[in-house]
Amino acid sequence: MVFRMTDVANIENPREYTSHELEDLRHLLLAGSQAERDPRRDHFYNLEGGKSAYYIHISPITGRVMLLAKWTRQPSDCYAVAEHFVA
C-alpha cells in the first residue's frame, strides 16, 4: 500500500536519529511511499524509501509519528549475487 500524510508537524525521535534522517522520513510521509502494516501491532508500519527503510508508530489519538528504527535497504539483486557464496 502507498502511505501518504497531508501534514507531518512533529516526528518523535526517541532513538536520536540525525535531523537529516528525520527530514528524509518527513519527505517520504508527505510525498507518499510504499508501506506495510505490521500484522502483529496496530498502528505500526514499515516504510520504504530510496535507500532506507523505517519502522514507525502513528498514534491513533494524536496522529504523531514516532520513528522507532531506520536501516539501509539492500538492493533486491544483492541476494542473487551473494547466493553463490553460501555453502
GUSE-123117 format. One record per atom (N, C-alpha, C): residue number from 1; residue in one letter; atom name; x, y, z. Coordinates in steps of 0.05 Angstrom, whole numbers. Each point is the difference from the previous one (the first is absolute). Example, Ala and Ser with C-alpha at 12.3 -4.5 7.8 and 13.67 -1.06 7.14 Angstrom:
2
{1; "A"; "N"; {264; -114; 156}};
{1; "A"; "CA"; {-18; 24; 0}};
{1; "A"; "C"; {18; 24; 0}};
{2; "S"; "N"; {-7; 21; -14}};
{2; "S"; "CA"; {16; 24; 1}};
{2; "S"; "C"; {-15; 22; 14}};
//
This chain:
87
{1; "M"; "N"; {17; -23; 0}};
{1; "M"; "CA"; {-17; 23; 0}};
{1; "M"; "C"; {18; 25; 0}};
{2; "V"; "N"; {-11; 21; -11}};
{2; "V"; "CA"; {15; 25; 0}};
{2; "V"; "C"; {-11; 17; 24}};
{3; "F"; "N"; {19; 9; 16}};
{3; "F"; "CA"; {-6; 15; 24}};
{3; "F"; "C"; {7; 29; -4}};
{4; "R"; "N"; {-19; 18; 4}};
{4; "R"; "CA"; {5; 28; -3}};
{4; "R"; "C"; {-15; 16; 21}};
{5; "M"; "N"; {13; 20; 12}};
{5; "M"; "CA"; {-12; 17; 19}};
{5; "M"; "C"; {-1; 28; -11}};
{6; "T"; "N"; {-20; 15; 7}};
{6; "T"; "CA"; {-3; 27; -10}};
{6; "T"; "C"; {15; 21; 18}};
{7; "D"; "N"; {5; -8; 25}};
{7; "D"; "CA"; {13; 19; 18}};
{7; "D"; "C"; {16; -16; 20}};
{8; "V"; "N"; {26; 4; 1}};
{8; "V"; "CA"; {17; -14; 19}};
{8; "V"; "C"; {15; 22; 15}};
{9; "A"; "N"; {-13; 10; 21}};
{9; "A"; "CA"; {12; 22; 15}};
{9; "A"; "C"; {23; -8; 18}};
{10; "N"; "N"; {-3; -23; 13}};
{10; "N"; "CA"; {20; -8; 20}};
{10; "N"; "C"; {5; -30; -2}};
{11; "I"; "N"; {26; -7; -2}};
{11; "I"; "CA"; {8; -28; 1}};
{11; "I"; "C"; {15; -4; 25}};
{12; "E"; "N"; {-10; -17; 17}};
{12; "E"; "CA"; {14; -6; 25}};
{12; "E"; "C"; {24; -18; -7}};
{13; "N"; "N"; {22; 5; 15}};
{13; "N"; "CA"; {26; -13; -7}};
{13; "N"; "C"; {13; -11; 25}};
{14; "P"; "N"; {-11; -20; 13}};
{14; "P"; "CA"; {11; -10; 25}};
{14; "P"; "C"; {28; -12; -2}};
{15; "R"; "N"; {7; -9; -24}};
{15; "R"; "CA"; {27; -12; -4}};
{15; "R"; "C"; {21; 19; -10}};
{16; "E"; "N"; {-8; 25; -2}};
{16; "E"; "CA"; {18; 22; -7}};
{16; "E"; "C"; {14; -3; -27}};
{17; "Y"; "N"; {-16; -6; -21}};
{17; "Y"; "CA"; {10; 0; -27}};
{17; "Y"; "C"; {6; 28; -9}};
{18; "T"; "N"; {17; 4; -20}};
{18; "T"; "CA"; {8; 26; -9}};
{18; "T"; "C"; {-23; 16; -12}};
{19; "S"; "N"; {3; 26; -1}};
{19; "S"; "CA"; {-20; 17; -12}};
{19; "S"; "C"; {-4; -6; -29}};
{20; "H"; "N"; {22; -8; -14}};
{20; "H"; "CA"; {-2; -8; -28}};
{20; "H"; "C"; {-18; -25; -3}};
{21; "E"; "N"; {3; -19; 17}};
{21; "E"; "CA"; {-16; -24; -1}};
{21; "E"; "C"; {-30; 6; 5}};
{22; "L"; "N"; {-5; 18; 19}};
{22; "L"; "CA"; {-27; 9; 6}};
{22; "L"; "C"; {-13; 14; -24}};
{23; "E"; "N"; {16; 17; -14}};
{23; "E"; "CA"; {-10; 14; -23}};
{23; "E"; "C"; {-6; -19; -23}};
{24; "D"; "N"; {17; -21; -3}};
{24; "D"; "CA"; {-5; -20; -21}};
{24; "D"; "C"; {-27; -14; 6}};
{25; "L"; "N"; {-5; -7; 25}};
{25; "L"; "CA"; {-25; -13; 8}};
{25; "L"; "C"; {-23; 19; -5}};
{26; "R"; "N"; {3; 25; 8}};
{26; "R"; "CA"; {-21; 20; -4}};
{26; "R"; "C"; {-7; 2; -30}};
{27; "H"; "N"; {20; 1; -17}};
{27; "H"; "CA"; {-4; 2; -29}};
{27; "H"; "C"; {-15; -25; -10}};
{28; "L"; "N"; {7; -24; 9}};
{28; "L"; "CA"; {-13; -24; -8}};
{28; "L"; "C"; {-30; 0; 8}};
{29; "L"; "N"; {-5; 10; 24}};
{29; "L"; "CA"; {-28; 1; 10}};
{29; "L"; "C"; {-17; 19; -16}};
{30; "L"; "N"; {12; 23; -7}};
{30; "L"; "CA"; {-15; 20; -15}};
{30; "L"; "C"; {-3; -6; -30}};
{31; "A"; "N"; {21; -13; -11}};
{31; "A"; "CA"; {-1; -6; -29}};
{31; "A"; "C"; {-15; -26; -6}};
{32; "G"; "N"; {-1; -17; 20}};
{32; "G"; "CA"; {-12; -27; -4}};
{32; "G"; "C"; {21; -20; -5}};
{33; "S"; "N"; {-1; -23; 14}};
{33; "S"; "CA"; {20; -21; -3}};
{33; "S"; "C"; {-13; -27; 5}};
{34; "Q"; "N"; {14; -21; -9}};
{34; "Q"; "CA"; {-10; -27; 5}};
{34; "Q"; "C"; {0; -5; 30}};
{35; "A"; "N"; {-21; -11; 10}};
{35; "A"; "CA"; {-2; -6; 29}};
{35; "A"; "C"; {-13; -27; 3}};
{36; "E"; "N"; {8; -13; 22}};
{36; "E"; "CA"; {-12; -26; 7}};
{36; "E"; "C"; {-8; 1; 29}};
{37; "R"; "N"; {-25; -6; 6}};
{37; "R"; "CA"; {-10; 0; 27}};
{37; "R"; "C"; {13; -24; 15}};
{38; "D"; "N"; {8; 5; 25}};
{38; "D"; "CA"; {10; -22; 16}};
{38; "D"; "C"; {-23; -18; 8}};
{39; "P"; "N"; {-1; -25; -8}};
{39; "P"; "CA"; {-23; -17; 6}};
{39; "P"; "C"; {-3; -7; 29}};
{40; "R"; "N"; {21; 4; 16}};
{40; "R"; "CA"; {-2; -7; 28}};
{40; "R"; "C"; {-6; 24; 18}};
{41; "R"; "N"; {1; 24; -11}};
{41; "R"; "CA"; {-4; 24; 17}};
{41; "R"; "C"; {-16; 21; -15}};
{42; "D"; "N"; {-21; 10; 13}};
{42; "D"; "CA"; {-16; 21; -12}};
{42; "D"; "C"; {15; 26; 0}};
{43; "H"; "N"; {-3; 15; -22}};
{43; "H"; "CA"; {11; 27; -3}};
{43; "H"; "C"; {31; 0; -3}};
{44; "F"; "N"; {12; -23; -6}};
{44; "F"; "CA"; {29; -1; -6}};
{44; "F"; "C"; {3; -7; -29}};
{45; "Y"; "N"; {20; 13; -13}};
{45; "Y"; "CA"; {4; -4; -29}};
{45; "Y"; "C"; {30; -1; -7}};
{46; "N"; "N"; {5; -15; -22}};
{46; "N"; "CA"; {26; 1; -13}};
{46; "N"; "C"; {-3; 17; -25}};
{47; "L"; "N"; {17; 20; -3}};
{47; "L"; "CA"; {0; 18; -24}};
{47; "L"; "C"; {26; -4; -15}};
{48; "E"; "N"; {-2; -1; -26}};
{48; "E"; "CA"; {24; -3; -17}};
{48; "E"; "C"; {5; 26; -15}};
{49; "G"; "N"; {24; 10; 2}};
{49; "G"; "CA"; {9; 23; -16}};
{49; "G"; "C"; {20; -10; -20}};
{50; "G"; "N"; {14; 18; -13}};
{50; "G"; "CA"; {20; -7; -20}};
{50; "G"; "C"; {21; -20; 10}};
{51; "K"; "N"; {16; 9; 19}};
{51; "K"; "CA"; {21; -18; 10}};
{51; "K"; "C"; {-4; -7; 29}};
{52; "S"; "N"; {-22; 9; 12}};
{52; "S"; "CA"; {-5; -4; 28}};
{52; "S"; "C"; {-28; -12; 5}};
{53; "A"; "N"; {-2; -13; 23}};
{53; "A"; "CA"; {-26; -10; 9}};
{53; "A"; "C"; {-4; 10; 29}};
{54; "Y"; "N"; {-25; 4; 7}};
{54; "Y"; "CA"; {-6; 12; 26}};
{54; "Y"; "C"; {-22; -17; 13}};
{55; "Y"; "N"; {1; -2; 27}};
{55; "Y"; "CA"; {-21; -13; 15}};
{55; "Y"; "C"; {-11; 22; 18}};
{56; "I"; "N"; {-26; 6; -3}};
{56; "I"; "CA"; {-13; 22; 14}};
{56; "I"; "C"; {-25; -9; 14}};
{57; "H"; "N"; {-8; 16; 19}};
{57; "H"; "CA"; {-26; -2; 14}};
{57; "H"; "C"; {-15; 26; -4}};
{58; "I"; "N"; {-25; -2; -7}};
{58; "I"; "CA"; {-17; 24; -2}};
{58; "I"; "C"; {-22; -2; 21}};
{59; "S"; "N"; {0; 20; 18}};
{59; "S"; "CA"; {-19; 0; 22}};
{59; "S"; "C"; {-28; 4; -11}};
{60; "P"; "N"; {-18; -18; 7}};
{60; "P"; "CA"; {-28; 4; -9}};
{60; "P"; "C"; {-14; 23; 14}};
{61; "I"; "N"; {11; 9; 22}};
{61; "I"; "CA"; {-12; 22; 16}};
{61; "I"; "C"; {10; 27; -10}};
{62; "T"; "N"; {27; 3; -2}};
{62; "T"; "CA"; {11; 27; -8}};
{62; "T"; "C"; {8; 1; -29}};
{63; "G"; "N"; {4; -22; -13}};
{63; "G"; "CA"; {10; 0; -28}};
{63; "G"; "C"; {30; 4; -2}};
{64; "R"; "N"; {13; 2; 22}};
{64; "R"; "CA"; {29; 4; 0}};
{64; "R"; "C"; {14; -25; -9}};
{65; "V"; "N"; {22; 4; -15}};
{65; "V"; "CA"; {17; -22; -10}};
{65; "V"; "C"; {24; -3; 18}};
{66; "M"; "N"; {6; -25; 7}};
{66; "M"; "CA"; {23; -6; 16}};
{66; "M"; "C"; {19; -18; -17}};
{67; "L"; "N"; {24; 9; -4}};
{67; "L"; "CA"; {20; -15; -15}};
{67; "L"; "C"; {13; -20; 19}};
{68; "L"; "N"; {-4; -25; -4}};
{68; "L"; "CA"; {11; -21; 18}};
{68; "L"; "C"; {25; -13; -10}};
{69; "A"; "N"; {3; -2; -27}};
{69; "A"; "CA"; {24; -13; -11}};
{69; "A"; "C"; {3; 10; -29}};
{70; "K"; "N"; {26; 0; -9}};
{70; "K"; "CA"; {7; 7; -27}};
{70; "K"; "C"; {23; -18; -8}};
{71; "W"; "N"; {-1; -10; -25}};
{71; "W"; "CA"; {23; -16; -9}};
{71; "W"; "C"; {3; 4; -30}};
{72; "T"; "N"; {23; -7; -10}};
{72; "T"; "CA"; {6; 2; -29}};
{72; "T"; "C"; {-11; -25; -14}};
{73; "R"; "N"; {-16; 5; -21}};
{73; "R"; "CA"; {-11; -22; -15}};
{73; "R"; "C"; {21; -12; -18}};
{74; "Q"; "N"; {-2; -26; -4}};
{74; "Q"; "CA"; {18; -14; -18}};
{74; "Q"; "C"; {-13; -2; -27}};
{75; "P"; "N"; {15; 4; -22}};
{75; "P"; "CA"; {-12; -3; -27}};
{75; "P"; "C"; {-10; -29; -3}};
{76; "S"; "N"; {-22; -3; -14}};
{76; "S"; "CA"; {-12; -27; -2}};
{76; "S"; "C"; {18; -19; -14}};
{77; "D"; "N"; {17; 9; -18}};
{77; "D"; "CA"; {18; -18; -14}};
{77; "D"; "C"; {24; -9; 17}};
{78; "C"; "N"; {4; 12; 24}};
{78; "C"; "CA"; {24; -7; 16}};
{78; "C"; "C"; {-2; -29; 10}};
{79; "Y"; "N"; {-25; -10; 4}};
{79; "Y"; "CA"; {-3; -27; 9}};
{79; "Y"; "C"; {7; -20; -23}};
{80; "A"; "N"; {-7; 7; -24}};
{80; "A"; "CA"; {7; -18; -23}};
{80; "A"; "C"; {30; 0; -4}};
{81; "V"; "N"; {13; 22; 3}};
{81; "V"; "CA"; {29; 2; -4}};
{81; "V"; "C"; {14; -15; 22}};
{82; "A"; "N"; {-10; 1; 25}};
{82; "A"; "CA"; {13; -12; 23}};
{82; "A"; "C"; {-6; -30; 2}};
{83; "E"; "N"; {-20; -10; -16}};
{83; "E"; "CA"; {-8; -27; 2}};
{83; "E"; "C"; {22; -20; -4}};
{84; "H"; "N"; {19; 6; -18}};
{84; "H"; "CA"; {21; -20; -6}};
{84; "H"; "C"; {21; 0; 22}};
{85; "F"; "N"; {-1; 19; 20}};
{85; "F"; "CA"; {19; 0; 22}};
{85; "F"; "C"; {-10; -17; 23}};
{86; "V"; "N"; {-25; -8; 0}};
{86; "V"; "CA"; {-11; -16; 22}};
{86; "V"; "C"; {8; -29; -3}};
{87; "A"; "N"; {10; -12; 22}};
{87; "A"; "CA"; {9; -28; 0}};
{87; "A"; "C"; {-24; -18; 3}};
//
